[in-house]
């Protein structure tokens, strides 16, 4: 799927949940599904496995992304956003697997003057992992905000660095 502005669907929602093991941690993915497309992903640490043995197209796609086997968005995902968010998300998709950029670099590339504005847009990213906002760090190389916590961000960055 190309990153384009989308029209919101009628309110028909399902949820697909599953865990994926990254290093020694289980990550629970909660995917909101509308008309057979994932439109929102939430992440959290889990103590127990959930649907690990069940394979769905969305789960397979997310695992491929986590393993660097995929670098584009398939038609299994639906992104609803405004034009400014779309501009930032498109630029974010250019950050290679296993690498990071900082908020200032992203603000310069998108033409927005404020790194904080970029952070605000990234905080609203509905498809983390798919649109890899965890790859954006502070100018001083420190981890800055992540909707699912800095521990999750560090885990994802460490995972990608190992697989690079």
C-alpha positions in Angstrom: 0.0 0.0 0.0 1.3 3.4 -0.8 1.1 6.0 1.9 -1.9 8.1 0.9 -4.6 10.0 2.6 -7.5 7.7 3.3 -11.2 8.1 4.0 -12.4 6.7 7.3 -14.4 3.5 7.1 -17.8 3.0 8.8 -17.3 1.9 12.4 -16.9 -1.8 11.9 -14.0 -2.9 14.1 -12.3 -6.2 15.1 -9.2 -6.8 17.0 -6.4 -9.2 16.3 -4.0 -9.8 19.2 -0.8 -11.9 19.3 2.6 -11.9 21.0 6.0 -11.9 19.4 9.2 -12.8 21.3 12.0 -10.3 20.9 15.1 -11.4 22.8 13.6 -12.7 26.0 10.6 -10.4 26.1 7.1 -11.1 24.8 5.5 -8.1 23.0 1.7 -8.1 22.8 0.5 -6.6 19.5 -3.1 -5.4 19.5 -4.3 -4.6 16.0 -7.5 -2.8 15.3 -9.0 -4.2 12.1 -11.5 -2.3 9.8 -12.6 -4.0 6.6 -9.8 -6.6 6.7 -7.0 -3.9 7.1 -5.1 -3.0 10.2 -5.5 0.6 10.9 -4.1 0.9 14.4 -1.5 -1.0 16.4 -0.8 -0.9 20.1 2.2 -2.5 21.8 2.7 -3.7 25.4 4.9 -6.1 27.3 3.2 -9.4 28.1 3.9 -12.1 30.7 1.9 -14.8 28.8 1.9 -15.8 25.1 -1.2 -14.9 23.1 -2.0 -16.6 19.8 1.6 -17.5 19.1 0.7 -20.6 17.1 -1.9 -18.9 15.0 -0.7 -17.3 11.8 -2.6 -14.5 10.1 -1.6 -12.3 7.2 -1.2 -9.2 9.5 0.9 -11.2 12.0 3.1 -12.6 9.2 3.6 -9.1 7.8 4.6 -7.6 11.2 7.0 -10.5 11.8 8.6 -9.8 8.4 9.0 -6.1 9.2 10.6 -7.0 12.6 13.0 -9.3 10.8 13.9 -6.7 8.2 12.4 -8.9 5.4 10.1 -6.1 4.4 10.7 -2.4 3.9 7.4 -1.2 2.4 3.8 -1.1 3.6 1.5 -3.8 2.1 -2.2 -3.5 1.4 -2.9 -5.1 4.8 -2.5 -1.7 6.5 -4.6 1.4 6.2 -3.2 4.8 7.2 -5.6 7.6 8.0 -3.8 10.9 8.5 -3.6 14.5 7.5 -1.2 15.9 4.8 1.4 17.0 7.4 1.5 13.7 9.1 1.7 11.9 5.8 4.7 14.0 4.8 6.5 13.1 8.1 5.5 9.4 7.8 6.8 9.2 4.2 10.2 10.6 5.3 10.3 8.3 8.3 9.8 5.3 6.0 13.2 6.3 4.4 15.1 5.6 7.6 16.8 2.2 7.0 16.2 -0.8 9.2 18.7 -0.8 12.1 19.5 2.9 11.8 18.3 6.0 13.6 17.8 9.7 12.8 17.1 12.5 15.2 14.0 14.8 15.4 16.0 17.8 14.1 17.1 15.8 10.9 13.5 14.8 10.3 12.2 18.4 10.8 14.8 19.7 8.3 13.9 17.0 5.7 10.2 17.7 6.0 10.5 21.5 6.1 9.0 21.8 9.5 10.9 24.2 11.7 10.4 22.5 15.1 11.7 19.1 16.2 9.0 19.2 18.8 6.3 19.4 16.1 7.9 16.2 14.6 7.7 14.5 18.0 4.0 15.5 18.3 3.2 14.0 14.9 5.1 10.8 15.7 3.2 10.5 19.0 0.1 10.0 16.9 1.5 7.3 14.6 -1.3 4.7 14.4 1.0 2.0 12.9 4.2 1.7 15.0 6.7 -0.9 13.7 5.1 -0.5 10.2 5.9 3.2 10.3 9.1 3.0 12.4 8.8 6.0 14.7 11.0 4.1 17.2 14.0 4.9 14.9 13.9 8.7 15.8 16.0 9.7 18.8 17.3 12.9 20.4 20.0 15.0 18.7 22.3 14.0 21.6 21.7 10.3 20.7 19.5 9.7 23.8 16.1 8.0 23.6 13.2 10.5 23.6 9.5 9.8 23.9 7.8 6.8 22.6 4.1 6.1 23.0 4.8 2.6 24.4 7.6 3.6 26.7 11.3 4.1 26.4 12.0 0.4 27.4 10.0 -0.7 24.4 11.8 1.7 22.1 15.2 0.5 23.4 14.2 -3.1 22.9 13.1 -2.5 19.3 16.3 -0.5 18.5 18.5 -3.2 20.0 16.6 -5.9 18.0 17.1 -4.0 14.8 20.8 -3.3 15.5 21.4 -7.0 16.1 19.7 -8.0 12.8 21.3 -5.3 10.7 
